[in-house]
Amino acid sequence: NVVSPPAVKPAAPPAPSAAPTYRRLVITRPAEQDMVHSNTGEFGISANLSPPLRPSDRVRVLLDGHLVPTVFRSTKLRLSMADWQSAALGSNGEHTLQLAVVDADGKPWIESAPVRFYLRGAAVGGTRR
């Protein structure tokens, strides 16, 4: 008697992952310990993301540990006065900033390291009191 081994189907290739493989998210502006000048809390933020942001994903901002309500579609963004007022702890002085790339449901794919920066209102007439 000859016993033949059962026929083996070749393994199907693994399904491509729906999750992006973001490898790096670094805040470039403001940099660690930067001084940001703004009387209203409006200022620009830039970050390097690798690979680039997918069209379906978004950028969320944590300011002083609080989520900013605006959801952004780019790693180059501008906080509004309303964003600042909703999340910042105080005005002038030390603050922290962190970014996260999230999917359509708000699930984070990657988060940046926090950056510490200082906000200072512009002086009127060249002096501050």
C-alpha positions as CSV (number, residue, x, y, z in Angstrom):
1,N,0.0,0.0,0.0
2,V,1.2,3.4,-0.9
3,V,-0.2,6.4,1.1
4,S,0.0,9.7,-0.6
5,P,0.3,12.9,1.5
6,P,-2.7,15.1,1.3
7,A,-2.5,17.8,-1.3
8,V,-1.4,21.1,0.2
9,K,-2.7,24.4,-1.2
10,P,-0.1,27.1,-1.5
11,A,-0.5,29.7,1.3
12,A,-2.3,32.8,0.3
13,P,-0.2,35.9,0.5
14,P,-0.9,38.0,3.6
15,A,-3.6,40.6,3.1
16,P,-2.2,44.1,2.9
17,S,-2.6,45.9,6.2
18,A,-5.2,48.7,6.3
19,A,-3.2,50.4,9.0
20,P,-0.5,52.8,7.8
21,T,2.9,52.3,9.1
22,Y,3.8,55.7,10.2
23,R,7.3,55.6,11.5
24,R,8.1,59.1,12.6
25,L,6.2,62.2,13.8
26,V,8.4,65.1,15.1
27,I,7.3,68.6,15.9
28,T,9.7,71.0,14.1
29,R,7.9,74.3,15.0
30,P,7.8,75.4,17.7
31,A,11.0,73.6,18.7
32,E,11.8,72.6,22.2
33,Q,12.2,75.7,24.5
34,D,11.1,78.1,21.7
35,M,9.6,81.5,22.5
36,V,6.3,82.0,20.6
37,H,5.1,85.6,20.4
38,S,1.3,86.0,20.2
39,N,-1.3,88.1,21.9
40,T,-4.2,85.8,21.0
41,G,-2.7,82.3,21.2
42,E,-2.7,82.0,17.4
43,F,0.5,80.5,16.1
44,G,1.8,78.0,13.5
45,I,2.8,74.5,14.1
46,S,4.9,72.3,11.7
47,A,5.8,68.6,12.0
48,N,7.7,66.0,9.9
49,L,5.7,62.8,9.4
50,S,7.0,59.7,7.7
51,P,5.4,58.5,5.5
52,P,3.2,61.4,4.6
53,L,-0.3,61.8,6.0
54,R,-2.9,59.6,4.2
55,P,-6.0,61.5,2.9
56,S,-8.2,59.6,5.3
57,D,-6.1,60.4,8.4
58,R,-6.1,63.5,10.5
59,V,-3.8,65.4,12.9
60,R,-5.0,66.1,16.5
61,V,-3.3,68.6,18.8
62,L,-2.8,68.3,22.6
63,L,-2.1,71.6,24.2
64,D,-1.1,71.5,27.9
65,G,-2.5,67.9,27.9
66,H,-5.9,69.0,26.6
67,L,-7.3,68.0,23.2
68,V,-7.8,71.0,20.9
69,P,-11.3,70.7,19.3
70,T,-10.1,71.4,15.7
71,V,-9.0,68.4,13.6
72,F,-6.4,69.2,11.0
73,R,-5.7,67.7,7.6
74,S,-2.0,68.6,7.4
75,T,1.2,68.5,9.5
76,K,1.5,72.3,8.8
77,L,-1.3,73.9,10.8
78,R,-2.3,77.1,12.6
79,L,-4.0,77.2,16.1
80,S,-6.8,79.7,16.3
81,M,-7.6,81.9,19.3
82,A,-10.6,79.6,20.0
83,D,-8.3,76.5,19.9
84,W,-5.9,78.2,22.4
85,Q,-8.7,79.3,24.7
86,S,-10.3,75.9,24.8
87,A,-7.1,74.0,25.7
88,A,-4.3,76.2,27.1
89,L,-3.6,76.5,30.8
90,G,-3.1,80.2,31.1
91,S,-1.6,82.6,28.6
92,N,2.0,83.8,29.0
93,G,4.5,81.3,30.2
94,E,5.4,77.6,29.7
95,H,3.2,75.3,27.7
96,T,3.4,71.8,26.1
97,L,2.4,70.7,22.7
98,Q,1.9,67.2,21.3
99,L,0.6,65.9,18.0
100,A,-1.1,62.6,17.1
101,V,-2.1,61.2,13.7
102,V,-5.5,59.5,14.0
103,D,-7.8,57.5,11.8
104,A,-11.4,58.4,10.9
105,D,-12.6,57.0,14.3
106,G,-10.0,59.1,16.2
107,K,-7.8,56.1,17.0
108,P,-4.2,57.2,17.2
109,W,-1.7,55.7,14.8
110,I,1.3,57.6,16.1
111,E,2.1,60.4,18.6
112,S,4.9,62.9,18.7
113,A,7.0,63.5,21.8
114,P,5.8,66.5,23.7
115,V,7.5,69.8,23.1
116,R,7.8,72.5,25.7
117,F,7.6,76.1,24.5
118,Y,6.9,79.6,26.0
119,L,4.2,82.0,24.9
120,R,4.7,85.7,25.3
121,G,2.4,88.5,24.3
122,A,3.9,91.2,22.1
123,A,4.9,94.3,23.9
124,V,3.1,97.6,23.0
125,G,5.5,100.5,22.6
126,G,8.5,98.4,23.1
127,T,8.1,97.7,26.9
128,R,6.2,95.2,29.0
129,R,4.9,96.0,32.4
